[in-house]
Amino acid sequence: MRVAQLGSGTPEIAVVAGVHGDEPCGVRAVERLLDDRPTVERPVKLIVANEDALERQVRFIDEDLNRAFPGSPDAKTHEGSLAHELVSELEGCLTFSMHSTQSHADPFAIVNGVSETATDVVPQLPVTAMVETSNFADGRLFSTIDTIEVECGLQGSETAAENADRLTRAFLTAVDALPGDTVRRDLPVYRLTDVIRKDQADTYEVFVENFTAVEAGASFAAADGDEQVADESFYPVLMSPNGYRDVFGYAAEKVDVIETTASADATSD
Ligand SMILES: [Zn+2]
C-alpha cells in the first residue's frame, strides 16, 4: 500500500485508488495529483491500495479486497490484512474510492446510504447517477469507512483514467480541499434490490442498457442462448455479459431524483 499526503496536518479527506488491481484508472488520477502537487486548503491523504494486485494486473491476490473489510491484522489472506491496514489509514476520513467496470462507460457514484454528505457531495461530481447499495454492503470499504465510491468508466480505457482525474478534482473541490466552484446537477438515485445470477455457460449476452428500465416480460439476458425474462420491471445496474463470474449484475429501483436547488445565498420563502 502506498500512502502520501497533500498539505500538512491531519487529513479528514482521503482519495483511494487501486482497491482492485485490474482497475488502473484511479492510480493515474492519484499519480497526477502527486506530480502536480496542487496547493490544498485542507490536507488530503492519497492511497494506492492493492499494489501487489496492480503489479500483476489482477483484481486481487487471494480474495476481493472490497469484500474483505474490516479485515484483521491476523488475516490469512493478503487482502484480509490489507483491509485492516487500509481501515487504520482511513479512520476519520471522508473517503473517495475509484473503480471501473465492464458494464457502463458513464461515471456513476455508489454509496452505502443516502446520507447528508452523499446528498451534498455527489450532485457536485460529473456523474449520471447515484446508486445506493446498502442491501449488499457486506465486506465493502464503505461498511467500515464513510466512503463515496465512483465507477469511472470502462476498465482499462483512457476515458476512465481521464474521468478519474475529473471526478477526483470535482470531489476535492466539493469538500473545499481545492479552490473553485463545482457544477451541481439533478441526480437520479437508484437502490439495488436483487442480484441477477447467471448459470454456468460458454457464452453470455446482455440485451439491455444499464439505468434504462426493463419492462416486465422483456428478455434481458441469455446464457448459451437461454433467455432470462423479467418477472417485474427493474433498472439494470452493473450488468455485463462477462464482468462477474456468477452474476450478470443487479436489479435496482429508482427511489428519488435529487434536484438542484437555488444557491445558498439566494433568498427564498
Ligand atoms: Zn473495482
Boltz pocket constraint, residues with backbone or C-beta under 6 A from the ligand:
constraints:
  - pocket:
      binder: B
      contacts: [[A, 19], [A, 20], [A, 23], [A, 98], [A, 99], [A, 100]]
      max_distance: 6.0
